[in-house]
């Protein structure tokens, strides 16, 4: 699963190389220095080798059933957009998944 990182921060290229990630050093910014998000989407689409793209911040941890959910949506609607909602947790330990699922179900989320 290829991953691209759009960073112009010092040390970003070396960090990406260390973990075998694609580094995209060019970042479009407005006159205030804010990054243009549409540039990232356009560039990702341009370099993509697959029909399905996933855009996420680097601090997001996906649950194991993301792939199954994506396949289900694509079967029903090949041209689709899937959106999600984050759930803040203080741990990235996989052992909390059952507890996390319980919390999500209790909160009324599928």
Secondary structure, DSSP 8 states (H G I E B T S, - for coil): ---EEE--STTHHHHHHHTT-EEE----B-TTS-B-HHHHHHHHHHH--SS------TT----TTHHHHHHHHHHH-SS----------S---GGGHHHHHHHHHHTT--
